[in-house]
Amino acid sequence: KQWYQRRIRGDISAEEAAPPPTTIDEGPEVKFKLVYNKQNYEIVMGENRTVRELKDHIETLTKLPRPMQKLMFKGLVKDETKTLKDLKLAKNSKMMLVGTKGRRKTGEKA
């Protein structure tokens, strides 16, 4: 409450005035490789993070929008609410990413 009152008075900046972040138990970290477009990315995330959060992170790395991403790990990963632990993603596992950054126009060659 105190940070809010200081923000109202203009004593502190908006960044300082932001409420404290909510902490999420990410669990132990899991380190794995992601392969996309013949490039390897090393990813380290908490095993309690969801596939959706992983895809958001992948978007920042590859600029590939989340709806265009298809993750392959022991088959196609469809459920974005599953955690990395649910996928049984182990240390040094390899995950494949399939996707296209844009659609081709009809009749356009690859």
C-alpha positions as CSV (number, residue, x, y, z in Angstrom):
1,K,0.0,0.0,0.0
2,Q,2.9,2.3,0.8
3,W,4.3,2.0,-2.7
4,Y,0.9,2.9,-4.1
5,Q,0.6,6.1,-2.0
6,R,4.1,7.2,-3.0
7,R,3.2,6.6,-6.7
8,I,0.1,8.7,-6.4
9,R,2.1,11.6,-4.9
10,G,4.7,11.2,-7.7
11,D,7.6,10.5,-5.3
12,I,8.7,7.4,-7.3
13,S,8.7,6.3,-10.9
14,A,6.3,3.8,-12.4
15,E,8.9,1.1,-12.5
16,E,9.6,1.6,-8.7
17,A,5.9,1.8,-8.0
18,A,5.1,-1.6,-9.6
19,P,3.8,-4.1,-7.0
20,P,6.3,-6.8,-6.0
21,P,6.3,-9.7,-8.5
22,T,4.4,-12.8,-7.7
23,T,6.8,-15.7,-7.3
24,I,6.0,-18.9,-9.0
25,D,7.7,-22.1,-7.9
26,E,9.5,-23.0,-11.2
27,G,10.9,-26.2,-9.7
28,P,14.3,-27.5,-10.5
29,E,15.8,-26.3,-13.7
30,V,15.9,-28.6,-16.8
31,K,18.4,-27.9,-19.5
32,F,17.6,-29.1,-23.0
33,K,18.3,-28.4,-26.7
34,L,15.9,-27.0,-29.2
35,V,16.5,-27.5,-32.9
36,Y,15.0,-25.1,-35.4
37,N,16.0,-24.3,-38.9
38,K,19.3,-26.2,-38.5
39,Q,20.2,-24.1,-35.5
40,N,20.6,-25.4,-31.9
41,Y,19.3,-23.4,-29.0
42,E,20.1,-24.3,-25.4
43,I,17.2,-23.7,-23.1
44,V,17.2,-23.7,-19.3
45,M,13.8,-23.4,-17.6
46,G,12.1,-24.6,-14.4
47,E,10.4,-27.9,-14.9
48,N,7.1,-26.4,-13.5
49,R,6.9,-24.0,-16.5
50,T,4.2,-24.7,-19.1
51,V,4.5,-25.4,-22.7
52,R,2.9,-22.1,-23.4
53,E,5.6,-20.3,-21.4
54,L,8.2,-22.3,-23.4
55,K,6.6,-21.2,-26.6
56,D,6.6,-17.6,-25.5
57,H,10.3,-17.9,-24.8
58,I,10.9,-19.6,-28.1
59,E,9.2,-16.7,-29.8
60,T,11.7,-14.3,-28.3
61,L,14.6,-16.4,-29.5
62,T,13.4,-17.3,-33.0
63,K,10.9,-14.5,-33.8
64,L,8.5,-17.3,-34.8
65,P,5.0,-16.5,-33.5
66,R,3.6,-19.0,-31.0
67,P,0.6,-20.0,-33.1
68,M,3.0,-21.0,-35.9
69,Q,5.1,-23.2,-33.6
70,K,4.8,-27.0,-33.5
71,L,7.0,-28.7,-30.9
72,M,8.1,-32.3,-31.3
73,F,9.2,-34.3,-28.3
74,K,8.2,-37.9,-28.2
75,G,5.6,-36.9,-30.7
76,L,3.7,-33.7,-31.3
77,V,3.2,-31.5,-28.1
78,K,-0.4,-30.3,-28.4
79,D,-1.4,-29.4,-24.9
80,E,0.1,-26.0,-23.9
81,T,-1.1,-26.3,-20.3
82,K,1.3,-29.2,-19.6
83,T,4.4,-28.5,-17.7
84,L,7.9,-29.5,-18.8
85,K,7.8,-32.1,-16.0
86,D,4.6,-33.6,-17.5
87,L,6.4,-34.0,-20.8
88,K,9.2,-35.9,-18.9
89,L,11.7,-33.6,-20.4
90,A,15.1,-34.7,-19.0
91,K,18.5,-33.1,-18.9
92,N,20.1,-32.8,-22.3
93,S,16.9,-33.9,-24.1
94,K,16.4,-32.7,-27.7
95,M,13.2,-31.0,-28.8
96,M,12.4,-30.1,-32.4
97,L,10.6,-27.0,-33.5
98,V,8.7,-26.9,-36.8
99,G,7.1,-23.7,-38.1
100,T,7.1,-21.1,-40.8
101,K,7.5,-17.3,-40.2
102,G,5.1,-16.4,-43.0
103,R,2.7,-17.9,-45.5
104,R,3.5,-18.1,-49.2
105,K,1.1,-16.6,-51.7
106,T,-0.7,-19.0,-54.0
107,G,1.6,-20.0,-56.9
108,E,4.8,-18.7,-55.2
109,K,7.7,-21.1,-55.3
110,A,9.8,-22.1,-52.3
